[in-house]
Amino acid sequence: MTNMTNAIINTVPISMFNRGLAGQVFEEVKKTGAKVVMKNNTAECVLLSPEEYVRLMDEVNDVRLLALAEERWSKFDGVTTVSKEDAYREMGITEDDLAKIDEVEFE
């Protein structure tokens, strides 16, 4: 029952736009995060608040990165791994070079 209630609450007929009530619809989107615009009893489009859009895109990107990490991890071969020292030597990097660099923060 809750899903049906949410579906009804989160839909808006396209006629509201035709009647000049777009501002009201946009205010509702700000409050709820999203609304489904219905036309002839069919979902026509989804309106998202900028915050909801960013949240969803962050989630999509996280899933993509996770899939890439899992794919790379599945192909990991410890035999062909290069040591840190060998990589530094190959790239001409010394421990002193690294000590001079400001710390980087990852999220």
C-alpha positions in Angstrom: 0.0 0.0 0.0 2.9 2.4 0.8 4.3 2.0 -2.7 0.9 2.9 -4.3 0.6 5.9 -2.0 4.1 7.1 -2.9 3.4 6.6 -6.6 0.3 8.7 -6.3 2.0 11.4 -4.2 5.0 11.6 -6.5 3.1 12.0 -9.8 1.8 15.2 -11.3 -0.4 15.5 -14.4 1.1 17.5 -17.3 -2.1 19.6 -17.3 -0.7 21.4 -14.3 2.0 22.9 -16.6 -0.7 23.7 -19.2 -2.6 25.6 -16.5 0.4 27.7 -15.5 1.1 25.8 -12.3 4.8 24.9 -13.1 6.0 27.0 -10.1 3.9 24.9 -7.8 5.2 21.7 -9.3 8.8 22.9 -8.9 8.2 23.7 -5.3 6.9 20.2 -4.7 10.0 18.8 -6.5 12.2 20.8 -4.1 10.3 19.3 -1.1 10.1 15.7 -2.3 13.2 15.5 -4.5 11.3 14.1 -7.5 8.0 14.0 -9.4 6.9 11.9 -12.3 5.0 13.9 -14.9 2.1 11.9 -16.3 0.5 12.4 -19.8 -2.4 10.3 -20.9 -1.9 8.0 -17.9 1.7 7.3 -18.9 4.9 8.5 -17.3 6.2 11.2 -19.6 9.3 12.4 -17.7 10.8 12.7 -14.2 11.6 16.0 -12.6 14.5 15.9 -10.1 15.8 18.5 -7.7 19.5 19.4 -8.4 20.4 17.7 -5.0 18.6 14.5 -5.9 20.2 14.5 -9.4 23.7 14.9 -7.9 23.0 12.2 -5.3 21.9 9.8 -8.0 24.8 10.5 -10.2 27.2 10.0 -7.3 25.6 6.7 -6.7 25.9 5.7 -10.3 29.6 6.7 -10.4 30.3 4.8 -7.2 28.8 1.7 -8.8 30.8 2.1 -11.9 34.0 2.6 -10.0 33.3 -0.5 -7.8 32.7 -2.6 -11.0 36.0 -1.4 -12.4 37.8 -2.1 -9.2 36.3 -5.6 -9.0 37.2 -6.3 -12.7 40.8 -5.2 -12.1 41.0 -7.2 -8.9 39.8 -10.3 -10.6 42.7 -10.0 -13.1 45.3 -9.4 -10.4 48.4 -11.5 -10.8 50.9 -11.2 -7.9 53.6 -12.7 -10.1 53.7 -9.7 -12.4 53.4 -7.1 -9.6 56.1 -4.5 -9.6 57.6 -3.4 -6.3 57.3 0.2 -5.1 61.1 0.6 -5.3 61.2 -0.7 -8.9 58.4 1.6 -9.9 60.1 4.6 -8.3 63.5 3.7 -10.0 61.8 3.3 -13.4 60.1 6.7 -13.1 63.1 8.5 -11.6 61.3 9.2 -8.3 63.1 9.3 -5.0 61.8 9.3 -1.5 63.1 12.9 -1.1 60.9 13.9 -4.1 57.9 12.4 -2.4 58.6 14.1 0.9 58.6 17.5 -0.8 55.0 17.0 -2.1 52.1 18.3 -0.1 49.7 15.7 1.3 46.8 14.7 -1.0 43.4 14.0 0.5 41.2 11.4 -1.1 37.5 11.1 -0.4 
